[in-house]
Amino acid sequence: MKQWHALSATAQDALVAAFAFAFGAFLYLSGLYPMAGGGTDTSLGVRFGVLALLCAVALLRRRAPLAALLAGLVPLGIDLALGATVPVWLLYSDLIYAAVLYGTRAVSRWVAIGCAALTTVITVAVFVTTGDWRALVLAVAAAAAFVGTPIWWGLSVRTHKEIAAAERARVQAMALVAELDRRAAIADERKTMARDLHDVIAGHLSAIAIQSEAALGELTRRDSDPAMAGILGSIRANSVNALQEMRIMIGLLRRDDGAEDETVAPRTLAQLPILVDAARSAGTSVRVADSLDGTPLPSAVDQAAYRIIQEALTNAMKHAPGQRVDIAVRADPAALDVTVRNAARAAVVSSEPANSAAAHRGLMNMRERAAALGGSFTAGPEAADWTVRARLPLGMPEQGAGMPEPSVGEAQA
C-alpha cells in the first residue's frame, strides 16, 4: 500500500489500464465476456481494439477524470452497439468511480446525478422496447453493478478522505494554538525573570557601584593607601561591568522575537586583559600564557573559554587570596585548551560544608559550559596546586555528547 501511494498519478493510471487490458484479454480469450448472451459474432480483434481505446482513455482517470469519463462514452457506445461485454463495462465503471472520487465536489455531484438519470432512461427504454420484465430486471441489475456500485463506493471513499483532511486540519490548528500558548508562556516567564533580575540583582549591583565610587572618592581626597584605592577601583569596575551585562541579559529576556542583541557583544577572550587587570588591582598576581596569536575561534567556544577563566579566577581569589594564578590558553587544530592553576589552601577550601550547593555551583557552571560544547572539564588538586582544565572542541559537538561526571577533586571542592 505504501509503495502504491508513493507512485505518481500517471504511474497509477498506467498500472490500472494495463491490469484492465490484461484482465479483459483473459475474458475475451476464455469466452466469458458477453453480458446478455449476444455479441459473440464480432471478431476478437475488434473487441481488443475497443478495449485498448478505453484503456488509453483510462490513462486520464486521475488527472482529468471528467474528460476521461466523457471520452469513454465513445468506446462504450461502440461496445454497446456490437453487444455489451463485461471488460468494457467494468473499465467504464472504474472511470465513473474515478470521476466521483477525484473530481471536484461539483463534478462528483453532477456525475452521480447524470449517471442515475442516464441509467433510468436506458432501463425504461429497454423495458419499452422489449416488453419483457426479465430484460428489465437484467438492466436494473447491470445498472446497479456497473453504475450504482462505483458511485456509492466513490462517494464513501471521498467522504472518508474529507473527514480525514478535516481532522488533520483540526490537529494542525490545535498544534498551532498549543505552540502559540507555549510561546506566550515562555514570553511571560522571561519577562518575570527579567523583572526579578532588575528588581533584585541589578539593584544590588547599582548600590555596590555607587558605594564603591563614593568610598574611592573619599580615599582620593584623603590621600589614603593607594592599594586600598586600587581595590575599591577594581570593585567599582567589576560592579559596573556586571551591571552592564545584567542589563543586556534583562534586555534579551524582555525581547519576544528571540533575536540576538546587535549592539553589545558577549565577553570573549579578547576581553581577558581587562579581567586580568581587575584581578591584579585586587592584589592577585596573575600570569597569562596565551598562544592563540589571533587565531579565530568559534563564537560559542570563545565565550565559554572566557566564562570558565572568569569563574576559575574568581574562585582562586576567593579560596586562595594573595596566591599567584597562572592562566594558559592554547589551541590546536581540534580543540582549545584552557588551564587555570593556583596554589591550593586546604584550610580555606574546607571552610565551606562539603555538601553546600554554593560550594559546587561555580564548578558545575564551568563543567556545564564545557559539556554543552561536547568538551571535557576537570578541577582538582595537582601536587600543591589547584588546577582547572577545560578542553573545548573547535568543531560541532558530537551527537550524544553528554555531561561529564565530576572528578574526585570537584567532589571535594
C-alpha positions in Angstrom: 0.0 0.0 0.0 2.8 2.4 0.8 4.5 1.6 -2.5 1.2 2.3 -4.3 0.8 5.7 -2.7 4.5 6.5 -3.5 3.7 6.2 -7.2 2.7 9.2 -9.2 -0.8 9.6 -10.6 0.4 8.9 -14.1 2.1 5.6 -13.0 -1.0 4.5 -11.0 -3.3 5.2 -14.0 -0.9 3.3 -16.3 -0.9 0.3 -14.0 -4.7 0.3 -13.7 -5.0 0.5 -17.5 -2.5 -2.3 -18.0 -4.3 -4.5 -15.5 -7.7 -3.8 -17.0 -6.4 -4.7 -20.5 -4.8 -7.9 -19.2 -8.0 -9.0 -17.4 -10.2 -8.1 -20.3 -7.9 -10.1 -22.7 -8.3 -13.1 -20.4 -12.1 -12.8 -20.5 -12.2 -12.4 -24.3 -9.9 -15.3 -24.9 -11.8 -17.5 -22.4 -15.2 -16.6 -23.9 -16.6 -15.2 -20.7 -17.1 -11.7 -21.9 -20.8 -11.4 -23.2 -23.2 -9.7 -20.9 -26.5 -10.8 -22.4 -25.6 -13.9 -24.4 -25.1 -11.9 -27.6 -22.2 -10.2 -29.4 -20.2 -13.3 -29.9 -20.2 -12.9 -33.7 -17.9 -9.9 -33.6 -14.2 -10.7 -34.1 -11.9 -10.6 -31.1 -9.7 -8.1 -33.0 -12.4 -5.5 -32.9 -13.1 -6.3 -29.3 -9.5 -5.9 -28.4 -9.4 -2.6 -30.3 -12.4 -1.2 -28.4 -10.8 -2.3 -25.1 -7.5 -0.8 -26.0 -9.2 2.5 -26.9 -10.9 2.6 -23.5 -7.7 1.7 -21.7 -6.0 4.6 -23.4 -8.8 6.9 -22.1 -8.3 5.4 -18.6 -4.8 6.9 -18.5 -6.5 10.2 -17.6 -8.7 8.8 -14.9 -7.0 10.8 -12.1 -5.5 13.8 -13.9 -8.7 14.6 -15.8 -11.5 12.4 -14.5 -14.4 14.2 -16.1 -12.7 14.3 -19.5 -11.9 10.6 -19.3 -15.5 9.8 -18.3 -16.9 11.7 -21.3 -14.3 10.3 -23.8 -15.0 6.8 -22.5 -18.6 7.1 -23.9 -17.2 6.6 -27.4 -15.8 3.1 -26.9 -18.7 2.3 -24.5 -21.2 3.2 -27.3 -19.3 1.1 -29.8 -19.3 -1.9 -27.4 -23.0 -1.5 -26.7 -23.7 -1.4 -30.5 -21.6 -4.6 -31.1 -23.1 -6.3 -28.0 -22.2 -5.3 -24.4 -19.2 -7.1 -22.9 -18.0 -7.4 -19.4 -14.4 -6.0 -19.8 -15.6 -2.7 -21.3 -18.3 -2.1 -18.8 -16.0 -3.0 -15.9 -13.4 -0.5 -17.0 -16.0 2.2 -17.6 -17.4 1.7 -14.1 -13.9 2.4 -12.9 -14.0 5.7 -14.8 -17.3 6.5 -13.0 -15.6 5.8 -9.7 -12.6 7.9 -10.5 -14.8 10.9 -11.6 -16.8 10.7 -8.4 -13.6 10.4 -6.2 -11.0 12.6 -7.9 -13.2 15.2 -9.5 -14.3 18.4 -7.7 -17.2 18.4 -5.4 -19.5 19.8 -8.2 -18.2 17.2 -10.7 -18.8 14.4 -8.2 -22.3 15.6 -7.6 -23.2 16.0 -11.3 -21.7 12.7 -12.3 -23.8 10.9 -9.8 -26.9 12.7 -10.9 -26.2 12.2 -14.6 -25.4 8.5 -14.3 -28.5 7.9 -12.3 -30.7 9.8 -14.8 -29.0 8.0 -17.8 -29.4 4.5 -16.4 -33.0 5.2 -15.6 -33.7 6.3 -19.2 -31.8 3.2 -20.5 -33.7 0.8 -18.3 -37.0 2.3 -19.2 -36.1 2.2 -22.9 -35.1 -1.5 -22.6 -38.5 -2.3 -21.0 -40.5 -0.3 -23.6 -38.5 -1.9 -26.4 -38.6 -5.5 -25.3 -41.7 -5.5 -23.1 -40.1 -8.3 -21.1 -39.9 -7.8 -17.4 -36.9 -10.2 -17.2 -35.0 -7.8 -19.5 -35.9 -5.0 -17.2 -34.6 -6.9 -14.2 -31.4 -7.7 -16.0 -31.0 -4.0 -17.0 -31.6 -2.8 -13.4 -29.0 -5.4 -12.1 -26.5 -4.3 -14.6 -27.0 -0.6 -13.8 -26.7 -1.4 -10.1 -23.5 -3.4 -10.6 -21.7 -1.2 -13.2 -23.0 2.3 -12.3 -24.6 2.3 -8.8 -21.8 0.4 -7.0 -18.9 2.7 -8.3 -20.8 5.8 -7.4 -21.6 4.6 -3.9 -18.0 3.4 -3.3 -16.5 6.6 -4.7 -18.8 8.8 -2.5 -17.9 6.7 0.5 -14.1 7.0 -0.1 -14.4 10.7 -0.8 -16.3 11.2 2.4 -13.7 9.4 4.4 -10.9 11.4 2.8 -12.7 14.7 3.5 -13.2 13.7 7.1 -9.5 12.7 7.4 -8.5 16.0 5.9 -10.7 17.9 8.2 -9.2 16.0 11.2 -5.7 16.8 10.0 -6.6 20.5 9.7 -8.1 20.4 13.2 -5.0 18.8 14.6 -2.7 21.3 12.9 -4.8 24.1 14.2 -4.7 22.7 17.7 -0.9 22.2 17.4 -0.6 25.8 16.3 -2.7 27.1 19.2 -0.6 24.9 21.6 2.6 26.4 20.1 1.3 29.9 20.5 0.3 29.2 24.1 3.8 27.8 24.8 5.5 30.8 23.3 3.2 33.1 25.3 4.0 31.2 28.5 7.8 31.4 27.7 7.5 35.1 27.0 5.7 35.7 30.3 8.3 33.7 32.2 11.1 35.6 30.5 9.5 38.9 31.5 9.1 37.7 35.0 12.7 36.6 35.2 13.8 40.0 33.7 11.7 41.9 36.3 13.2 39.8 39.1 16.7 40.4 37.9 16.1 44.1 37.6 14.4 44.4 41.0 16.9 42.3 43.0 20.3 41.7 41.4 20.6 44.8 39.3 19.6 47.0 42.3 22.3 45.4 44.5 24.9 45.9 41.8 24.0 49.5 41.4 24.3 50.0 45.1 27.8 48.4 45.1 28.9 50.6 42.2 27.6 53.8 43.9 29.0 53.0 47.3 32.4 51.9 46.0 32.6 55.1 43.9 31.8 57.2 47.0 34.5 55.3 49.0 37.0 55.8 46.3 36.4 59.5 46.1 36.8 59.8 49.9 40.1 57.9 49.8 41.3 60.1 47.0 40.6 63.3 48.9 42.4 62.0 52.0 45.4 60.7 50.0 44.9 57.3 51.7 46.5 53.9 50.9 46.9 53.6 47.1 46.5 49.8 47.4 43.1 50.2 49.0 42.1 52.7 46.3 43.1 50.2 43.7 41.0 47.5 45.4 37.9 49.8 45.5 38.5 50.9 41.9 38.5 47.2 40.9 35.3 46.6 42.9 33.6 49.5 41.2 34.8 48.5 37.7 33.6 44.9 38.2 30.3 46.0 39.6 29.8 48.4 36.7 30.7 45.7 34.1 28.4 43.2 35.9 25.6 45.8 35.9 26.1 46.4 32.2 26.0 42.6 31.4 22.9 42.3 33.7 21.1 45.0 31.7 22.0 43.2 28.5 20.5 40.0 29.9 17.4 41.8 31.0 17.0 43.3 27.6 17.4 39.9 25.9 14.8 38.3 28.3 12.3 41.0 27.6 12.6 40.5 23.8 9.9 38.3 22.4 11.5 37.6 19.0 14.5 35.8 20.4 16.9 37.8 18.2 20.4 38.3 19.3 21.5 41.7 20.6 23.4 43.6 17.9 24.7 46.5 20.0 26.8 44.8 22.7 28.8 41.6 22.1 29.2 39.0 24.8 32.5 38.8 26.6 35.2 36.7 24.8 38.9 36.1 25.2 39.6 39.4 23.7 38.4 41.0 27.0 40.7 38.7 29.0 43.3 41.5 29.7 40.5 43.5 31.3 39.7 40.6 33.6 43.3 40.1 34.5 43.9 43.8 35.2 40.9 43.8 37.5 42.3 40.8 39.4 45.7 42.4 39.7 44.2 45.6 41.0 42.6 43.5 43.8 46.1 42.3 44.8 46.3 38.9 43.0 49.3 38.1 40.9 48.2 36.7 37.5 50.4 35.3 34.8 48.9 34.6 31.3 50.3 32.3 28.7 48.3 32.9 25.5 49.4 31.0 22.4 46.4 31.9 20.2 48.2 34.6 18.3 44.9 36.0 16.9 43.6 32.5 15.9 39.9 32.9 15.1 37.7 30.8 17.4 34.0 29.8 17.1 31.9 32.3 19.0 30.5 29.7 21.4 34.0 28.4 22.3 35.4 31.9 22.7 32.6 32.9 25.1 32.7 29.7 27.1 36.5 29.9 27.5 36.2 33.4 28.8 33.5 32.5 31.3 35.4 29.4 32.5 38.5 31.5 33.1 36.5 34.2 34.8 34.9 31.7 37.2 38.2 29.9 37.9 39.9 33.2 38.6 37.1 34.3 40.9 37.3 31.0 42.8 41.1 31.4 43.1 40.8 34.9 44.5 38.1 33.7 47.0 39.6 30.5 48.2 43.3 31.4 47.9 43.7 35.1 48.3 47.1 36.5 47.6 48.3 33.4 45.8 49.7 33.5 42.2 47.3 32.4 39.4 48.6 31.0 36.1 46.3 31.1 33.1 47.2 29.2 30.0 45.3 29.2 26.7 46.4 27.0 23.9 44.7 26.0 20.6 45.4 23.0 18.4 43.5 22.1 15.2 41.0 20.1 17.2 40.3 21.9 20.4 41.0 24.9 22.7 42.8 24.0 26.0 42.3 26.3 29.0 44.2 25.8 32.2 43.9 27.9 35.4 46.3 27.0 38.2 46.8 28.5 41.6 48.4 27.4 44.9 45.8 25.5 46.9 44.9 26.4 50.5 43.2 23.4 52.0 42.0 25.3 55.1 40.2 27.9 53.0 38.7 25.3 50.7 37.4 23.2 53.5 35.8 26.2 55.3 32.5 25.6 53.5 30.5 22.5 54.0 31.2 19.7 51.5 27.6 19.3 50.7 27.0 23.0 50.3 25.3 23.9 46.9 27.1 27.2 46.8 30.5 25.5 47.1 29.9 23.5 43.9 27.9 25.9 41.8 30.9 27.5 40.2 32.4 24.2 39.2 29.1 23.0 38.0 28.7 26.0 35.8 32.1 25.6 34.3 31.6 21.9 33.7 28.2 22.5 32.1 29.7 25.1 29.7 32.3 22.6 28.6 29.7 19.8 28.3 27.4 22.0 26.2 30.1 22.2 23.5 31.0 18.5 23.7 34.2 19.2 25.6 35.7 17.9 28.9 36.3 19.6 32.2 38.3 18.6 35.3 39.1 20.5 38.5 41.1 19.3 41.5 44.4 19.3 43.3 47.6 18.6 41.4 50.7 18.5 43.7 50.4 21.7 45.7 48.2 23.5 43.2 44.5 23.6 42.4 44.1 23.1 38.7 41.1 23.8 36.4 41.4 22.3 33.0 38.9 22.6 30.1 39.2 21.2 26.6 36.6 22.7 24.2 36.3 21.2 20.7 36.6 23.7 17.8 34.1 21.8 15.7 30.5 20.8 16.3 29.9 18.7 19.4 29.4 15.0 18.6 25.9 13.5 18.8 25.2 12.1 22.2 27.9 14.1 23.9 26.8 14.2 27.5 27.8 16.0 30.6 30.9 14.5 32.1 30.9 13.2 35.6 32.6 15.4 38.2 36.2 14.5 39.1 37.3 13.5 42.6 38.7 17.0 43.1 35.4 18.6 42.2 33.6 16.4 44.6 35.9 17.5 47.3 35.7 21.2 46.4 
